[in-house]
């Protein structure tokens, strides 16, 4: 590190927190001074340094749960690492490892990463760790998987950029394996067990960059079984990862139709606005429908076996809160005016600031109303709180037969008054045939002539 005093300060802080972060500290040797933390350290970060060797004393961190020594120059790991009985996360990416020592005692290990090393043999002992869920062995020189792999409890296995030439049939028997990454290996199409597509639990299979054309994989009868499983388990159904008629923003890569595609998220979804309670309903543009979505899907994936019926069913199951029209809103005139200014002058910071300030004031008013409501409900406070809302004009009678389109309808008005002290509401209904004096007298009399709701 920069100096001994800085390292000492880190150690002193770690006595209180149980966390020691020495990543990117230009370390060429393991600092022996941190051994005083053996009984208490839970998280040790030594990544992005120039370490070539880890001492045997590393195994004395009995409480250690996270160890990260990625991006160093380690050529081997000490056998004492098998003494880290409470370790849950082990990261040794980007080193020079050619083999791994036994780690059978790491019974609580959940995540292990040995990517970008020089391993040529799959470490079989990892298959026996019952709590190991995620294993990264990408960017190594592994040529085959052991038959013992069927006993593993892995949920995710990353073997991208190795030299794997054949997959054991037992891989399909992994009881929890859902994500299998095998991109850029040396696999022929016949080297992929059919059971992996039909009877395994794998719902995300990445096999691009091997010695076969992806179209030949899509053409397999077994592939449709895998696609059904993939669609049912995917948190982001492929039907929403399509280029549609709207603005898009690219995010992380996801698996779509057996091919890694940039996930393109629909950024013009509208949230439901009307109503006080937050709704989970979302709306797509009113010029879209499921048929148009399906046509866009087929344009991008012309060789996909997905049918319209399957597409429609999946959309309804995975997207129950999405509809195809813009929701009605009850924005105020100032909202509309400022929004129009922002749309006309997107670079005008003043208009954006004014709109944001307007929204903040509205939110402050809502919070104040909540506080007043709470005060009015307290028996010792002589405070009354009420709110009023004039509903949208109602045109009556509301009939759909053709004659009503040419006849005069009666405009009716409804004023709602809600009293916060007793959580009671009252409605005042009148029609355009009544004079303004008539309904004003009714409302005023309600407030000023003893009809105000009293506390019981």
JOPE-V200143 format. One record per residue. N is the residue number from 0. RES is the residue in one small letter. OMEGA is omega in whole degrees, 0 to 359 (999 if undefined). BURIAL is b if it has 16 or more other ideal C-beta (glycine too) atoms within 10 Angstrom, else e. Layout:
N;RES;OMEGA;BURIAL
N;RES;OMEGA;BURIAL
This chain:
0;x;182;e
1;x;179;e
2;x;183;e
3;x;181;e
4;x;180;e
5;x;178;e
6;x;179;b
7;x;178;e
8;x;177;e
9;x;181;b
10;x;180;b
11;x;178;e
12;x;182;e
13;x;176;b
14;x;182;e
15;x;187;e
16;x;185;e
17;x;182;e
18;x;178;e
19;x;181;b
20;x;178;b
21;x;180;b
22;x;178;b
23;x;183;e
24;x;178;b
25;x;179;e
26;x;175;b
27;x;178;e
28;x;176;e
29;x;181;b
30;x;182;b
31;x;184;e
32;x;181;e
33;x;180;b
34;x;178;e
35;x;181;e
36;x;183;b
37;x;186;e
38;x;191;e
39;x;189;b
40;x;179;b
41;x;184;b
42;x;181;b
43;x;180;b
44;x;178;b
45;x;184;b
46;x;176;b
47;x;173;b
48;x;181;b
49;x;182;e
50;x;177;b
51;x;184;e
52;x;168;e
53;x;183;b
54;x;177;e
55;x;181;e
56;x;179;e
57;x;181;b
58;x;182;b
59;x;176;b
60;x;189;b
61;x;181;e
62;x;186;b
63;x;178;b
64;x;181;b
65;x;176;b
66;x;180;b
67;x;177;b
68;x;180;b
69;x;176;b
70;x;172;b
71;x;180;b
72;x;182;e
73;x;178;b
74;x;176;e
75;x;175;e
76;x;179;b
77;x;179;b
78;x;181;e
79;x;178;e
80;x;177;b
81;x;180;b
82;x;180;b
83;x;192;b
84;x;182;e
85;x;183;e
86;x;179;b
87;x;180;b
88;x;180;b
89;x;182;b
90;x;181;b
91;x;181;b
92;x;171;b
93;x;173;b
94;x;183;b
95;x;184;e
96;x;175;b
97;x;177;e
98;x;180;e
99;x;175;b
100;x;177;e
101;x;180;e
102;x;184;b
103;x;183;e
104;x;181;b
105;x;190;b
106;x;180;e
107;x;181;e
108;x;181;b
109;x;183;b
110;x;179;b
111;x;181;b
112;x;177;b
113;x;183;b
114;x;177;b
115;x;172;b
116;x;182;b
117;x;180;e
118;x;179;b
119;x;181;e
120;x;177;e
121;x;181;b
122;x;186;b
123;x;183;e
124;x;179;e
125;x;179;b
126;x;184;b
127;x;180;e
128;x;190;b
129;x;181;e
130;x;181;e
131;x;184;b
132;x;184;b
133;x;181;e
134;x;179;b
135;x;176;b
136;x;182;b
137;x;176;b
138;x;173;b
139;x;181;b
140;x;183;e
141;x;183;b
142;x;181;e
143;x;178;e
144;x;180;b
145;x;176;b
146;x;180;e
147;x;182;e
148;x;182;b
149;x;179;b
150;x;185;e
151;x;178;b
152;x;183;e
153;x;172;b
154;x;179;b
155;x;179;b
156;x;181;b
157;x;179;b
158;x;179;b
159;x;173;b
160;x;169;b
161;x;180;b
162;x;183;e
163;x;184;b
164;x;180;e
165;x;179;b
166;x;178;b
167;x;179;e
168;x;180;e
169;x;179;b
170;x;179;b
171;x;182;b
172;x;178;b
173;x;192;b
174;x;185;e
175;x;186;e
176;x;180;b
177;x;181;b
178;x;180;b
179;x;182;b
180;x;183;b
181;x;183;b
182;x;175;b
183;x;171;b
184;x;183;b
185;x;185;e
186;x;166;b
187;x;181;e
188;x;180;e
189;x;181;e
190;x;177;b
191;x;181;b
192;x;179;b
193;x;179;e
194;x;180;b
195;x;179;b
196;x;189;b
197;x;191;b
198;x;181;e
199;x;176;b
200;x;184;e
201;x;179;b
202;x;175;b
203;x;183;b
204;x;181;b
205;x;185;b
206;x;179;b
207;x;176;e
208;x;175;e
209;x;187;b
210;x;177;e
211;x;180;e
212;x;181;e
213;x;180;b
214;x;179;e
215;x;176;e
216;x;180;b
217;x;183;b
218;x;181;e
219;x;178;b
220;x;182;e
221;x;184;b
222;x;179;b
223;x;176;b
224;x;177;e
225;x;182;b
226;x;177;b
227;x;180;e
228;x;180;b
229;x;183;b
230;x;181;b
231;x;184;e
232;x;183;e
233;x;177;b
234;x;178;e
235;x;183;e
236;x;184;b
237;x;182;b
238;x;177;b
239;x;180;b
240;x;187;b
241;x;174;b
242;x;182;e
243;x;183;b
244;x;179;e
245;x;179;e
246;x;180;e
247;x;170;b
248;x;183;e
249;x;178;e
250;x;185;e
251;x;179;e
252;x;175;e
253;x;182;b
254;x;179;b
255;x;178;b
256;x;177;b
257;x;183;b
258;x;179;b
259;x;180;e
260;x;173;b
261;x;178;e
262;x;181;b
263;x;190;b
264;x;179;e
265;x;185;b
266;x;180;e
267;x;172;e
268;x;179;e
269;x;175;b
270;x;175;e
271;x;186;b
272;x;189;e
273;x;179;e
274;x;184;e
275;x;182;e
276;x;179;e
277;x;181;e
278;x;177;e
279;x;182;e
280;x;176;e
281;x;187;e
282;x;172;b
283;x;182;b
284;x;184;b
285;x;178;e
286;x;177;e
287;x;170;b
288;x;185;e
289;x;179;e
290;x;179;e
291;x;175;e
292;x;181;b
293;x;178;b
294;x;177;e
295;x;178;b
296;x;181;b
297;x;177;e
298;x;182;e
299;x;180;b
300;x;185;b
301;x;181;e
302;x;181;e
303;x;178;b
304;x;183;e
305;x;179;b
306;x;179;e
307;x;181;e
308;x;179;e
309;x;179;e
310;x;181;b
311;x;181;e
312;x;180;e
313;x;180;b
314;x;181;b
315;x;182;e
316;x;186;e
317;x;184;b
318;x;184;e
319;x;184;e
320;x;182;e
321;x;175;e
322;x;188;e
323;x;173;e
324;x;180;e
325;x;183;e
326;x;174;e
327;x;181;e
328;x;178;e
329;x;179;e
330;x;179;e
331;x;183;e
332;x;179;e
333;x;175;e
334;x;182;e
335;x;181;e
336;x;180;e
337;x;178;b
338;x;178;e
339;x;178;e
340;x;179;b
341;x;180;b
342;x;181;e
343;x;181;e
344;x;185;e
345;x;181;e
346;x;181;e
347;x;182;e
348;x;182;e
349;x;180;e
350;x;179;b
351;x;180;e
352;x;179;e
353;x;179;b
354;x;179;b
355;x;178;e
356;x;178;e
357;x;179;b
358;x;179;e
359;x;178;e
360;x;178;e
361;x;179;e
362;x;178;e
363;x;178;e
364;x;178;e
365;x;179;e
366;x;178;e
367;x;178;e
368;x;177;e
369;x;179;e
370;x;179;e
371;x;178;b
372;x;180;b
373;x;179;e
374;x;183;e
375;x;181;b
376;x;179;e
377;x;187;e
378;x;183;e
379;x;182;e
380;x;177;e
381;x;183;e
382;x;175;e
383;x;180;b
384;x;174;b
385;x;177;b
386;x;182;e
387;x;179;e
388;x;177;e
389;x;184;e
390;x;177;e
391;x;181;e
392;x;179;e
393;x;177;e
394;x;185;e
395;x;357;e
396;x;180;e
397;x;181;e
398;x;185;e
399;x;183;e
400;x;193;e
401;x;184;e
402;x;183;e
403;x;179;e
404;x;185;e
405;x;181;e
406;x;180;e
407;x;177;e
408;x;183;e
409;x;179;e
410;x;181;e
411;x;185;b
412;x;181;b
413;x;178;e
414;x;178;e
415;x;178;e
416;x;181;b
417;x;180;e
418;x;185;b
419;x;185;b
420;x;181;b
421;x;180;e
422;x;180;e
423;x;180;e
424;x;180;e
425;x;181;e
426;x;176;e
427;x;184;e
428;x;175;e
429;x;180;b
430;x;186;e
431;x;179;e
432;x;179;e
433;x;178;e
434;x;181;e
435;x;179;e
436;x;184;e
437;x;183;e
438;x;174;b
439;x;180;e
440;x;181;e
441;x;182;e
442;x;180;b
443;x;179;e
444;x;179;e
445;x;184;e
446;x;192;e
447;x;183;e
448;x;171;e
449;x;180;e
450;x;178;e
451;x;179;e
452;x;180;e
453;x;176;e
454;x;180;e
455;x;999;e
